[in-house]
Amino acid sequence: MQRTENKATARVSEIFTSIEGEGIFVGKKTLFIRFSGCHLKCRWCDTKYALPLDSGTEYQMDEIEDLIIRELQPFTYKVNFTGGEPLLQTDAVIKLADFIKKQTNLKTYIESSCFDSELFSKVLPYIDICKIEFKTDDSKVVENEVYDNLLFNEIKCLELAVESNKTTYIKIVVTNSTNLESFKNLVYSISKKIKPSDILGFIIQPSHGVDQPTVNKLLDTYDIVQPMFPEVRIIPQLHKEIGAR
């Protein structure tokens, strides 16, 4: 088995096999590699234990590779690079995705806030599936003065994924407080950059446990998206409903 030669390290919160609970691949058996550290402030975040940059454990690459092999189960469909924020450890994502590509036939999948399109472009050649998550300007995940920069990078990451012919879909988390005008403006901004056929789906994900949206609120957001992206779906977090990680 080919191993990573250098002694680079990465900080990882956990590696485990479970059921994909979000998005268009919901229900698929998945190996999750959760990186430590994230600088955004998402109220609905369900992995707050992985947010501190010094959380988790610092491993050498060969140790992480051993953990991947140990935790990998038969009939697994894909490997998720998640967090935290995986783009904060770009070199590790590249090395591990390359390792997975060489050792298995599994698809590689990244879920990221897409805060930095240059970092995203570096990992993209090693990734098969991209979940591009957008935030509305009223979500307050970043300070107001830097939201435009976040949106610019999110859209750029989306364009890069589409141009690279990656399997790509969009996700937006909706709370009961989500401003519908802000939501509409965001979806319209996205629609000016890509065609509906460029993506596999547009997922509206209701927040879980924090300011959960009503059914009517979700239907309002659905009606905003559908004329621009017909492949829209409202999908809650399955793993929360079945008690999975």
C-alpha positions, 0 to 999 in steps of 0.5 A: 500500500502506497503511503504519504512520504512526508511527515506533514500533520493535520488536526482532525476531530473525528473519522467515522463511517455513518449515513449521509444525512444531508443533501442530494446523497442523503442515505448513502453510506459515507466515511466522514473525515472531520477537520478541526477549526472553523472561523464562521459563526453559524448559529445552527452549527451542529458540530461546535466541538470541532470549531476551535482551531486547537480542537481534535487531535494532531496526526501525521498523515500516515496516522490518518491514513491508518485511521481511514483504512481502519474505519472504512467499511464495505459498500461505502459510497464516498468519503466526506471532507468536512469540518470544521472547515476543511479549506483551513487545512488544504494541504491535508485535504489534497494529500488524503484525497489523493491517498483515497483515490489511489487506494480505493474506488470511492468518490471524494466529497467536500463540504465547505463554506467556500470562503476562499476560492483560491484554496478551493481551486487547489483541492478541486482536482482531487474532489468528485462531488462539491456541496456549495453552501451559501449563506444569506446576508442576514445569517450573521455568520460573518460581520456585515462588512465582509459578507460581500467578500464571502458571497464573492468567494462562494459564487466563484467556488460554484463557478469553478466546480461547474467549469471543472465538470464536478458533480455539484449542488447548492445548499442553503440553511433556512431558519424561521428568522431568514429574511425572504427578501435576502433569500430571494436576492441570494438565489437571484445572484446565483442564477445570474452565474450558472444555469439550472442544468449546471447543478444536480440540485438545489437543497433548502435545509431547515435548521435543526434545534435552533430557530427551526422554520415553519412549514410555511416558511419552507414553502415560501423559500421553495417558491422563490427557488423553483422558478430559477432552479426547478430541481429544488428540494427541502431536505432536513438532516436525516442523521438528526432524526435517526440518531446517527452521527 
